[in-house]
Amino acid sequence: MIVVAAPPDMLEIDRPERIPTDDPDAYDTALECLRRGIEAARPETLVKRRLSVSAGTLSVTDVEGRCTEHDLEAYDDVVLVGAGNAAGHFAAALEEAFGDRLTGGAVVTDDPVETSVVDVLEGDHPVPSPTGVESARTVLEHARNAGANDLVVAAITGGGSALLAAPAEPLSIDDLRMVTEELLACGASIDEINAVRKHCSAIKGGRLARVAAPATVLTLPISDVVGDDPSVIASGPTVPDPSTYADALAVLDRYDLEVPDSVRKYLDGGSDGDHPETPTADDSAFDRTDVRILGNGRTALEAAADVAAERGYEPLVLASGVRGEAREAALTHVAIAEECREHGSPVEPPAVLLSGGETTVTLADDHGRGGPNQEFVLAGALALDRDDGGVVVSAVDTDGIDGATDVAGAIADATAVPERTGRSALEGNDALSVLEEAEAVVRTGPTGTNVNDLRAIVVASPADSGRNRKG
């Protein structure tokens, strides 16, 4: 087992003695790519890099290099609201940046930290809970109390959809839990999942901005979705929603989901015009809103690429938006790694192939335990040539929670898992059991961020797997 502890300032990797590969440096390089990638996407790193308060002016520079400024002297109060796996860490970093200009607020997270002004409230992820409902209502209350002369800063990170759980009347938290469990198991994309969750919610899909109006709302997302669509990140509580009740119903039908009658009745009613739609771009709720994305999956990939180059490997970012079935994505990555190792294309080894995005797993009826990143590594390791130890496959969910498990992901080469055992586990979506047995899982605990999946495939030079490094 690889354990990654998360102290306040940096992540540290505790490398085990037993590394089942002919090239231990490949394992160390993969783990360091994962560590530095996660670290680069943590809120405290991003706030220091992209946000400053000087002479009463707030300056924010987003991932595209675009800057916005707010005169904090023009506001009576500056209130922080938000949700997500990293929202507690985000709140602490923003408190430090704003100083005494931040007057209050509340965020919901499953990784609470100590703060002095903002209330850090608990919720549950990936399935919402009654605790999360109470916490979400507190967030709504802070937004509702904001006035026209106030600035509401929304700190939004991945995981916010489950953590910011406020069911629309007359739906219950049990309704939300059952719908969420069905959606997570069916292989639906995050866009599809969130289209349903928005339309079962009193806070998602722009409704938090509607409650906060006419206050000025500045949304600062750390994106965990492919394409960085703010309406998808945490189900877009403060931005316009392009999806509809009809879209939500189409997702239920597309995947033949068994949801409570109350949910289908409510969505049918919305489609028929019985309930207001989520607000669109022309809604007055967005007259005084702005969105600046502080970090995303590419943030982590760029840091991981720097690690590879520093260690004498040629980095190649394959894509930041990989999606689809995890095991199928693994086969594509392995094919590229083999092409690289055998023919020096698309990059000559020693090299590190990097990718991000969000893969999914369609669960078998009688499934075991695992997650997309564990399944990616297991499928990738099984696809490798067992007589060639020159490729190491690693993948983690950057929030430290892969699927509904307590591991972040895994790392393995072709020899890590017995062929028959591995294929049986893959067939039953039970990657965790065999990867734990092989001491191939990566545990981090909560990492303080969430920018989705991060994968590093290390390809050694065929001539000298252990020693041939560039530079």
GUTOR-356362 format. One record per atom (N, C-alpha, C, CB): x, y, z. Coordinates in steps of 0.02 Angstrom, whole numbers, plus 50000, padded with zeros to 5 digits. Atoms other than C-alpha are relative to their C-alpha. Glycine has a CB too. Layout:
residues N
XYZ/...
This chain:
residues 471
500424994050000/500005000050000/500445006250000/499525000150061/499654993650001/500605017649960/499575004950038/500135002549928/500374995349959/500085030450090/500265007049986/500074998350075/499834993050010/500055048950052/499685004050056/499785002549930/500274996049945/499855059350209/499915007149976/500464999750062/500144993150021/499175077050198/500095004950057/499285000549972/499884994849950/500015088850322/499815006849972/500734999950022/500264993550023/499565107350312/500365002949939/500055004950055/499634996550052/500955113050195/500114996149936/500665002150027/499865003950060/501255098650076/499794992850010/500745000449981/500135007249998/500845080850033/500664996350002/499574997849939/499405004149997/502125067650075/499814992949982/500335000350069/500125006850021/502255050449998/500454995250038/500104999149924/499635005049962/502785035750105/500084993949955/499634998150066/499885005350048/503575023549982/500114993350035/500605001749955/499915006549968/503395005150031/500654996649977/499414995549985/499395003550018/504874993350030/499904995549940/500264996050059/500115004850054/504084980849912/499715003649939/499534994250023/500214997050063/503994988349738/500064994749945/500425006549982/499965005650048/503534974749610/500155002349929/499344996250000/499814997950067/504474981549461/500764999749993/499755007149984/499284999950013/506194980649381/500285007250003/500154996949933/499794993150004/506244999649384/499685004050057/499835003149932/500324996449945/505895007049557/499955007449989/500384998750063/500044992850013/506265024549493/499355001849963/500605002249960/500634998750036/504735022949381/499425000950050/499844994349951/500524999349948/503635020249534/500075006750036/500054994250051/499894993749964/504435034849626/499795006049958/500735000650021/500174994450045/504205046149475/499245000649994/500324999049932/500734999850005/502375041349455/499695003050062/499724993049987/500284997549937/502015044549639/500155007450009/500284996050058/499844992949992/502915061249636/499595004349952/500755001149987/500454996450045/501915066549483/499315000850030/499954996349933/500654999649968/500315062449576/500015004950058/499784993150024/499964995749941/500885071249734/500025007449980/500624998350041/499924993050018/501435087349651/499395002649961/500635001049959/500604997950035/499915087649538/499445001850048/499764994549954/500514998649950/498735086649687/500175006450038/499944994150049/499794994249961/499745099449783/499885006649963/500734999450019/500084993950040/499685112049640/499275002349996/500274998949930/500714998450007/497785111249638/499665001350066/499644994449964/500314998749934/497515114049824/499815007450006/500484998050057/500244993149996/496545129849868/500525004950026/499395000350043/499524995449973/497925137449973/500535001949949/500334997150062/499524998650054/499125135949825/499695004749949/500234993549967/500334996150052/497865143049702/499835007050022/499374996449977/500184993349975/497295157549812/500625004450001/499694999550070/499384996049999/499095163249837/500225001849929/500554996150035/499784999050069/499415161549650/499555004849961/500044993449964/500484996650045/497835169549580/499605005650032/499534994949973/500434995149967/497075181149710/500435004350046/499444996550040/499654995449955/497695196549802/499535005550023/500635003049967/500374994249973/496975210349911/500525005250018/499554998050062/499524994649988/497935226649907/499645006749997/500584999749948/500314993349997/497395244249958/499254999849990/500325004549947/500725000550003/495605238449974/499724997349935/499715006550012/500225002750064/495545230749799/500144992649996/500345003849942/499935007250012/495245212349766/500154998949926/499354996250021/499825001850069/496125206049609/500014992449994/500695003049980/500035007250013/495775188749538/500194998749928/499294997150016/499805002150067/496635180849389/499824992749990/500775001149988/500245006950009/495825165149318/500504995849961/499325000049964/499545004750033/496595149949232/500165002249928/499694993149999/499874997450068/496475158949063/500405006450001/499345001049964/499614993849995/497455173949128/499585006350001/500475000349944/500434994249999/495945185449134/499925002550072/499314998349970/500014997049933/495875197549281/499365003950012/500615004550010/500564995849979/494415205349374/500175003250066/499344995850005/499864996549938/494455218049514/499355002350033/500465006149987/500574997649962/493245222749652/500265004750054/499604994050031/499834995149948/493355238149763/499634997950064/499815007349979/500325002649940/493025230449933/499725005550044/500484995850040/500264994449961/492745247650008/499285001749979/500445006149991/500674998450025/491145248649904/499464995650030/499984999449924/500495004849973/490315234349999/499945000750076/500214992749982/500105000049927/489545234350172/500294993850032/499255000650016/499755006449974/489935215950200/500264995849943/499444996250038/499755005150047/490935202450112/499864993250032/500775000949984/500245006349972/490115185450141/500234994349957/499235000150006/499775005950036/490825168550094/499504994350007/500704997850025/500415006150000/489715153950044/500334994949954/499265001549977/499715004950046/490145137749958/499924992850024/500725001449990/500055007049985/490295119049956/500494996149958/499284997449988/499565004550037/491405104749901/500494996550045/500375003949947/499515003849961/492715092449956/500545004650029/500324994649957/499464995549980/493985106649967/499755006650029/500455001449942/500284993549980/492805120350029/500265002450066/499254999550003/499724997949936/493495120450206/500695003149992/500044994150048/499344997450013/495275122750147/499965006549960/500424994849961/500114994050040/494655135550021/499815005850045/499454998749947/500224994849955/493785145350158/500585002650043/499434997450046/499434998049959/495355145350266/500485004449960/500364993950028/499544996250042/496415151650121/499715006949984/500144996349935/500324993550015/495155165350078/499975004550061/499304998949972/499974996049939/495065170950259/500685003450006/499884995650062/499334997149996/496945173650256/500095005549948/500534994549991/499914995150054/496865182850090/499605006450013/499804997049934/500444994249990/495405194350136/500145003650066/499284997849999/499894996949936/495925197450316/499355002250032/500475006049994/500604997849964/494665207750415/499455002649954/500185005350049/500524997850046/493715212350257/499464994649989/500315002049932/500495005350004/492835195450261/499604999950065/500344993049987/500414998949940/491365197250381/499624993950023/499535005549987/500365006049978/490585179850386/499844995449943/499365002050035/500205004750052/489815165450292/500024992850024/500435000849941/500015007149985/489695146550285/500144996049937/499324997950031/499885004750054/490325132350177/499874992950026/500735000649973/500155006949982/489905113750174/500544995649970/499304997849975/499475004350024/491245100350160/499994993450038/500685003450007/499895006249963/491705082550209/500714999750027/499874993949954/499324999549975/493455088350256/500085006550038/500524999649941/500014993749963/493225101650391/500695002050026/499524999650058/499394997249971/494655112950447/499805005850044/500505002349944/500134994649954/494795126450577/500025006849964/500505000050059/500034993250027/494285144050526/499795004750056/499505000449940/500164995249948/493985160050621/499385004149987/500585004650010/500584995850017/492595169350529/499454996049967/500225005749954/500485003950040/491745157050411/499834993550036/500284998549929/500215006449971/490725142550478/500134994449950/499245000250021/499875005950042/491375126150407/499544994550024/500754997850002/500535004749981/489895114250409/500104993349966/499315002849983/499895006750027/489885095550380/499444997749955/500104995150057/500465003550044/489055085850241/500304993449981/499835004249938/499755006650019/489285069050158/500064999549924/499544994550026/499845000850070/489985063649990/500214992749989/500565005049976/500364997350058/489635055649867/499234999850006/500204996249939/500735000349992/487875052149934/499805005050054/499774992850019/500194994849952/486995066750022/499694997150063/499525004849967/500245002249935/486445065850203/499575005350032/500594998250046/500394994949963/485245074450325/500445005550029/499614996650057/499544994949975/486755083250400/500155005149946/500654996750025/499874995550056/487145090450229/499425004549984/500184996049939/500594996050013/485365096450210/499985006050048/499354995850008/500004994549951/485465106650371/500555005049984/500084997350071/499444995550017/487155113550318/499835004249939/500644995949988/500194996350060/486495118350146/499505005550015/499724995249947/500494994949981/485045127550225/500345006050034/499484997050047/499624994549969/486295137650327/500335004249947/500524997250049/499694996350056/487215142350167/499475004349966/500324995149950/500544996250031/485565147650090/499815006150043/499384995649990/500194994549956/485185158450242/500515005749996/499944997450072/499494994850007/486845167650228/499915003849935/500714996950002/500114996750065/486495171150044/499385004350002/499954994749944/500634996449996/484715176550082/500085006550040/499454995650032/499914994149957/485315188950214/500455005349968/500304997950066/499574995150033/486525197550094/499585005449967/500454996549946/500374994450028/485975214650038/500305002649935/499965005650049/499784997450065/486175224949880/500705003050003/499515005349977/499344997049993/487765233049949/500524995150026/499965005950045/499545005249976/488595216449993/500314996249942/499644995250048/499675004550047/489825205249902/499964992950028/500745002149988/500025007149982/489475186549909/500524996449958/499284997049988/499485003950033/491005176149867/499814992650007/500715001550030/500205007050000/490555158349817/500614995749985/499444998649948/499435004550007/491965145649844/499734993149983/500444999850065/500325006150026/491435130749738/500544995149977/499525001749942/499535005250022/492405114549718/499634993649985/500544998850053/500295006550014/492095096949660/499734996750063/500524995449968/500345003149943/490955086749771/499435004250027/500494998650054/500524995649974/489805101549799/499304997749986/500105006849971/500685002250016/488325093149716/499714995750056/499994996049935/500245004349946/488195079849851/499995003750067/500434993850006/499944996649935/488745091149994/499505005650009/500705002750008/500484994549996/487575105549952/499314997149985/500185005849949/500625003950010/486005095149975/499415003650032/500074992950030/500614996749977/484385104949988/499444997949953/500075007850003/500515002550046/482945095049912/499445005149989/499714993650027/500574995750017/481595104749822/499364997150032/499915000749923/500645002349972/479895103949905/499594996749944/499605005950032/500075003649937/479095091249924/500484994150006/499294997650007/499535005649998/480595079749895/500364999650067/500515000549943/499665001249936/481515072050043/500734998349988/499654994350040/499305002050005/483335068250078/500064992749978/500375001050067/500005007050023/482925049750053/499904999649925/499454996050036/500094999750073/482315054049879/500665001749966/499465005249980/499364998050029/483965062749842/500524994450004/500275006250035/499515005549991/484985048249912/499884994549949/499964997150071/500155005450046/484085035349806/500165001949928/499264997950006/499854997750067/484235045749648/500765000249989/499695006949987/499274999550006/486085049149680/500324993149992/500295003650060/499725006850004/486475030749709/499874996949932/499704995650055/500165002650067/485585025949547/500445003349947/499265001149984/499614996350050/486495039449448/500734997950002/499935007550011/499295001749994/488215034849516/500154993049975/500225000750072/499885007050020/487985016449473/499874998749927/499564995650041/500235001650068/487315018249296/500505001749946/499365003549987/499514998150050/488845025449209/499845006649965/500044994849949/500174993550029/488045042349171/500575004950008/499365002950031/499494994849995/489175057249137/499815005050055/500095003649932/500144995149947/489345071249265/499485005149977/500645003550021/500514995350025/488315082749152/499304997050008/500145001649925/500655003349994/486895070049150/499794999450073/500024993149967/500155000649929/487015066849337/499765006650028/500624997550038/500174993549971/486965085249377/499365003049971/500575004849989/500634997750028/485515088849259/499424997650043/499914997649928/500525002749955/484475077549372/500045003350068/500064992450007/499934997349932/485185083949536/499785007350004/500734999450023/500214993050000/484895102149488/499245000750006/500245003549936/500734999350003/483065099249456/499644996550057/499754997349935/500295002649938/482805090349621/500225004250059/500214992650010/499674996149948/483635104349718/499705007050008/500735000649985/500214993249986/483195120949800/500605004849999/499655000450067/499414995849995/484985127449789/500454999649938/500404998050061/499575001050058/485835120549632/499705003449939/500104992449986/500254997450063/485655126149452/499835007450001/499404996249980/500104992849998/485805144849488/499545002450055/499725002149936/500494997949950/484565144949631/500325003650059/499604994150025/499654996449946/485865150649759/500105007349980/500674996650016/499934993150024/486205166149652/499335003750003/500285000149929/500664996949998/484345169449641/499835002150071/499464995149974/500124998349930/484235169049831/500435005950022/500144993950045/499534994749979/485765180549849/499845006749969/500704998049983/500154993750034/485135193749726/499595004650045/499624998749933/499594996450050/485275208549719/500735001150021/499695006649987/499294999349982/486975206449805/500444998549940/500174995450060/499505001950050/488525205549695/500274993250018/500575005349995/499775006849988/489065187449677/500624998649957/499444994849985/499385001950034/490855182549633/500124992650014/500615004450024/499915007249993/491025163849602/500714998249982/499504996149956/499305002150010/492765156249619/500024992350001/500475003050055/499995007350001/492675138049562/500714997249994/499564997449943/499455004450017/494035125049569/499684994149964/500434997850064/500405004450043/493445114249426/500214992750004/500055002449929/499895007350003/493265095449432/499634996949941/499784996750066/500385002750057/492335093749267/500375001249935/499305003149998/499714999350067/492905091149089/499705006049966/499904993649958/500244994050034/492785107648996/499885006050045/499384998449965/500064994649951/492635118049156/499355004049994/500595004749992/500644996650004/490805122249126/499765001850070/499474995649962/500204998249931/490315132349282/499314997550018/500015007550007/500685002549985/488525126049266/500014992750021/499555000949940/499935007149981/489165108249294/500384999250065/500354996149944/499605000449939/490425111549434/499555000750061/500565005450000/500445000049941/489495106949594/499285001649982/500255005050052/500674998650025/487905108349489/499835007449996/499484996550044/500094992950015/488165126949463/499515003950043/499785000749932/500504996649958/487285134649614/499945007549989/500164998850071/500014992750008/487725152549565/500055002349928/500575003050039/499944998250070/487725152149375/499384997749961/500654996949969/500595002150039/486405150649237/500024992549983/499975004049935/500065007250014/485775133149201/499684998949931/499594996550055/500295001450066/485535127549020/499574993849997/500554999449950/500395006250001/484735110949069/499295001350023/500334994750044/500724999249985/482875108149093/499734993850036/499615001149935/500335005949971/481655096649181/499964994449948/499295001950026/500045005050053/481445087849014/500664996449991/499795003249934/499345003250003/483325084649009/500094995050056/500565005350002/499945004549942/483265077149183/499604993649989/499775003650064/500415005850014/481845065649133/500314995549947/499295002149978/499675003950053/482805060348977/500564995850028/500265004749946/499465003949969/484265054749086/499704993950036/500405004450050/500325005749966/483105043949192/499804994749950/499395002350040/500235004850051/482405035949035/500594996849963/499545003549950/499435002550038/484085034248946/500344994250037/500515005649988/499665005249961/484795023649088/499514995550036/500465003250050/500525004249971/483145015749139/500084999650076/500034992949969/499874999649928/483385021549318/499364998950040/500305006750018/500555001149954/482275015649459/500055005350055/500024992850030/500004994549951/481915031549557/499345000250035/500155006849966/500644999549964/480585035449687/499465003249957/500105004050065/500564997050037/478875039449616/499955007550012/499334996650020/500044992849983/478965056249705/500475004149956/500175001150074/499524996450041/480495061049603/499755000649928/500684996450001/500264999750069/479755056449434/499395004549996/499834992949975/500594995750000/478135065049480/500205007350002/499544998450059/499774993149994/479055080849530/500325002449934/500515000650057/499694998150063/480105081049370/499495000649944/500554994949980/500554999450049/478555077749264/499635006650009/499514994050007/500344993849987/477715092349349/500395006049977/499855000650074/499584994650024/479185103649313/500005000549925/500704999150024/500015000050073/479195098449131/499345002749973/500114992949973/500664997550020/477345102649123/499885007350021/499464995650031/500064993049981/477655119949197/499715001250069/499595003549951/500294999249934/477005116649372/500505003250049/499784993250027/499494996849958/478665122349451/500455004449956/500434994750039/499564995750039/479835136349396/500634996249977/500215006250041/499385002950025/481305131049287/500595003150038/500075001249923/499394997149975/483075133749347/500155006449959/500604994949997/499914993650035/483615151649302/500504999649943/500225005350048/499564999950058/484395154449131/500385006749997/499594999049935/499554994350003/485645167649073/499655006750000/500434999549939/500354993650003/484325181149047/499635001650065/499515000049943/500334998749936/483705179849227/500355005750036/500014993550044/499724994249965/483965195749330/500454998050058/499445004450025/499575002449946/484795185049464/500745000549982/499834992850018/499314999950022/486375185849359/500235006949975/500104994949945/499814993350021/486415204649329/500645002350032/499445004850015/499414997749963/487795206749458/500424994150022/499805004350061/499605005949984/488765190549449/500614999549955/499574993649993/499395001150038/490495185549390/500284993250021/500525005750012/499705006649987/491415168749377/500725000149978/499604994449963/499295000550016/493305166249384/500264993350025/500405006050031/499755006649981/493965148449382/500735000550021/499914994949941/499324999449973/495525147249491/500444994149983/499975000850074/499605005950013/496085129549452/499584994649968/500334997550063/500355005550033/495655113849355/500474994149991/499715002349932/499595005950011/496315097149298/500655001549966/499634995049960/499384998250035/497595105349185/500515003050049/499865005049944/499554997549948/498315114149338/500424994350028/499605003550056/499655005949973/498755097049409/500464996949947/499514994950025/499605003050053/499375090549241/500645003949987/499594999549936/499414995950013/500565105149216/500534998950054/499815007449995/499535001249946/501335102349387/500314993149995/499655000850068/499745006850008/501505083649355/500504999749943/499434995149987/499534999850057/502345087149187/500665003150021/499705004049942/499384997049975/503605098349276/500424994950039/499855006050044/499655005249963/504035083849392/500354995249953/499504996150045/499715004850047/504315071949248/500645002949967/499494998249946/499424996950033/505485084249161/500585000750049/499805006949972/499484999349950/506445087549322/500374993550012/499705002650064/499715006549985/506745068949343/500304996649938/499484995450031/499675002650059/507405066549166/499554996149953/500554995650020/500475003350045/505825059949082/499705005349953/499444996450040/500354995650047/504975067448930/499264999850016/500144997849926/500725000049984/503225072848984/499575001049938/499835005450051/500484999050054/501755071448866/499304999850030/500084994549945/500694999749977/500015077248916/499554997649942/499805007250022/500425002950052/498835066148816/499345003949994/499864992750015/500644996350000/497225075148866/499825001650071/499434995849966/500244998249934/496455084149012/499264998250009/500095007550012/500725001349997/494695078248971/499814992849983/499655004549954/500165007150014/494745059148962/499364998150036/500594995450022/500625002249969/493035051648995/499804993349968/499445005349992/500215006550023/492065035648964/500174994650051/500314998349933/499875005649955/492265018449042/500744999750018/499774993349969/499314999949975/493835017449149/500424994649968/500014999350075/499605005550027/494385000449084/500155001049926/499644993450010/499884998750071/494205005948903/500535005549992/499355002049964/499494994750002/495195021948935/500684997250017/499815005650050/499365003149982/496555011249015/500324996549941/499904995050058/499735003650058/496745000748858/500305004949950/499454995949966/499734994950046/496995016448753/500665002750026/499495005749990/499394997449971/498295023348873/500574994949994/499895001850073/499485005250004/499235006748877/500244999249928/499724993350026/499805000650070/499225005748687/500495005649980/499385000249954/499554994450014/500035022948679/500674998950034/499695006750022/499375001449964/501315017948811/500414994749963/499844997750071/499645005250037/501765002348712/500295002649935/499544994049986/499754997050061/501925012248552/500615004450014/499455004249966/499454995749978/503045024448643/500624995750015/499815004150061/499435004249979/504145010548716/500314996349941/499774995050053/499755004250054/504285000248557/500245004149940/499464995249978/499854996450062/504345013648422/500195007350010/499414999649954/499824993149987/504735030148509/499495005149977/500655001549969/500534995650025/503075037648456/499384999250045/499834998449926/499924993050021/502205049248498/500565003750036/499375003750011/499444997049965/503665052648616/500504994550016/499775003750065/499475005049988/505325043948644/500114999050075/500655002149966/499885001249929/505585035448813/500745001450017/499814992850018/500465000449943/506015037548951/499505005950000/500395000050066/500534995050006/504365046848960/499464998950053/499694999849929/500595000549957/502855050349068/499405002649962/500105004150067/500634998250034/501135050348987/499515002150054/499734994149957/500444997249949/499905061049083/499315001449971/500305006550028/500674998250021/498035063349074/499565001650061/499684994349959/500494998449948/496575070149173/499304998849972/500075007350024/500695001050022/494685070349159/499604996250051/499984996549934/500425003849954/493365059249233/499734993849964/499415004350027/500275006250027/493095041149187/499454997550046/500554994749992/500565002849961/491605031049247/500044992449999/499335002549972/500065007349997/491185013149292/499264998250000/500364997150062/500685002849999/489565004349247/500024993650041/499734998749927/499945005449952/489304992649393/499594993949980/499795002450069/500375006250007/488824974449377/499504999450057/500494993950000/500525000649948/487284969149476/500304997750066/499464995149977/499705002749939/488324959149600/500735002350002/499954992150002/499334997150005/489814970749609/500365000250067/499955007049972/499584999349941/491254972049730/500155007350014/500644996149992/499824993149981/492194987549787/500585002449956/500205000350075/499484997050041/493274999349689/499795007049979/500154995749938/500164993450026/493215015349590/500315000749931/500255005650047/499754999350068/493625021949416/500764999949995/499755006549971/499274999950004/495455025049454/500314993350017/500285005350046/499765006849985/495715008049533/499874995449940/499654997250063/500165004250057/494834999949386/500455001749941/499265000749981/499544997950052/495905010149266/500684996650009/500085007749999/499345002949987/497515004049347/499994992549992/500255001950070/500055007250005/496934986049360/499964997949927/499404997450039/500075001850071/496384985349178/500645001549962/499425003949969/499384998250034/497974994149123/500554995150015/500225006850020/499485004749982/499114982549219/499904993249967/500024999150076/500155006450032/498234967149150/500135000149925/499274998050013/499914999450072/498404973748973/500745000349980/499655006149974/499294999550015/500294975948986/500324993249987/500365003550057/499605006050013/501554963248923/500344997950065/500525001249944/499745002249935/501994952949077/500754998449997/499634993850023/499285001350007/503734949349008/500405006549994/500144995549941/499674993650009/504124967948993/499805004650058/499825003249932/500164996049940/504224977649157/500135007349991/500394997550058/499804993150013/504514994349075/499475005250005/500305000449935/500544995049995/502825002749105/499664999450068/499474998849942/500354999649936/502035008249268/499395004449991/500465002750057/500644996450008/500205013749271/499775002450069/499464995549967/500264997349937/499545025349407/499435004749986/500565003650040/500584995550007/497925034849433/499705001250068/499484997149951/500354998349938/497065043949575/499445004949986/500495003050052/500474994549997/495545054349608/500315005150046/499274997750024/499614995149963/496315070449668/499695002150067/500105006149958/500284998549935/495095072149813/500164994750052/499245000849995/499825005449954/495765056049889/499474994850009/500165002950066/500565004849993/494115046649869/499834997449930/499385003450034/500155003150064/493985034849721/499384995750006/500604995949974/500635003749991/492195028849703/499765000750071/500094992649981/500234999949930/491425024449870/500484996050043/499284997050005/499495003549961/493065018449946/500415005050039/500464995849954/499574995649961/494375025250065/500695000649968/500074997550071/499364999350034/495775024849935/499935005149944/500234993149972/500004995050053/496275037949808/500064996949931/500575004950011/499885003250064/496795025949671/500494994350008/500255005049948/499545005749998/498185013749631/500605001349955/499644993549980/499414999950042/499875010749550/500244992849991/500575004550030/499825006950013/500454994649466/500384999449934/499384995550000/499715001850064/501504986749331/499704993349979/500784999650004/500305006150028/501184970949230/500024994150047/500354998249936/499925005849956/501744959349369/499655000750067/500734998850012/500264998649933/500784966949514/499424995450019/499765007150003/500615003849985/499184956649500/499994993649959/499365004249986/500065006350038/498974938149452/499465000649947/499844994150047/500444999250058/498124936849282/499294997850015/500284996249941/500675002749991/496654925749329/499625003850054/500034992550017/500324996449945/496294934449494/499805007049978/500485000350060/500134993250022/496414951549414/499415000549952/500615002849967/500554999750048/495234947749271/499334998450032/500134995149942/500625001549964/493954940249388/499775006150040/500114994050048/500174994049963/494024955849496/499755005549954/500615002550040/500214994850048/493874967149344/499294998649976/500485000249940/500665001950024/492344957549284/499465001750052/499974992649984/500494998749947/491494959849454/500075006850032/500074994950053/499894993349972/492024978049481/500254999650072/499355004149997/499735001149934/493044972349630/500755001350002/499864992850024/499294998550007/494704980749595/500345000950068/500095006349959/499684998549936/495014985849776/500304993950032/499505003150047/499765006049965/495204968149842/500674997749974/499484994449994/499375002650027/496574962749723/500565005150003/499904997749928/499484994849996/497484979349723/500265000750071/499735006749974/499784999949930/497524979349913/500464994150013/499414999950048/499595006049991/498204961649911/500695000949969/499654993949969/499374998850035/499554967449790/500385006050029/499885001049926/499714993949971/499964982549901/500085005449946/500684998450032/499974995450057/499564993249749/499525005850006/499864996349937/500464994449993/498245005149818/500365006150027/499424998150046/499734993749975/498625023349852/499485003350045/500205004849940/500444996749953/497835030850007/500275006850017/499904995750064/499794993249983/497885049450041/499605002950058/499935004549940/500464996349959/496425053450152/499785006149961/500325002050069/500204993950035/495605070050108/500625004149981/499525004350044/499414996550024/496855079750003/499955007650004/500134998149929/500094992850000/496115097050019/499875003049932/500595003350030/500174997550066/495685098349835/499584994949963/500635001849960/500365004750043/494685090349695/499995002949929/499274998850026/500004998150071/495115092649511/499944993649957/500645004049981/500155006250034/494565075149462/500604995449993/499735001449932/499505005250005/495665061149398/500675002849977/499774994649951/499324998550023/497545062149375/500354993449989/500395004550052/499685006350018/498485048449285/500725001249976/499594996449945/499304999650022/500355045749259/500224993049980/500465003050056/499755006450026/501005031549150/500745001049984/499594997649937/499284999150008/502895030149163/500264994649953/500374999650068/499745004650051/503755022249012/500775000450001/499725001849929/499275000249998/505565017049037/500294998649931/500244994750049/499665001650063/506825015748897/500124992649995/500675003849995/499885007250007/506924997948828/500734998250011/499784997649931/499295001649996/508814999048826/500234999250073/500415005449967/499775000249930/508985001949013/499455002950044/500675004150008/500584997749965/507395002849114/500165003850063/499564994250017/499864997049935/508215007649277/500475005949999/500274995050044/499474994949995/509615019549228/500015005049945/500644996750003/499954995650057/509355027549059/499525005950007/499854996349935/500404994149990/508725045149096/500285005749957/499975002050074/499774994150037/508795060848992/500295005050049/499425003249959/499694995149957/509885074549062/500494996850046/499485003750040/
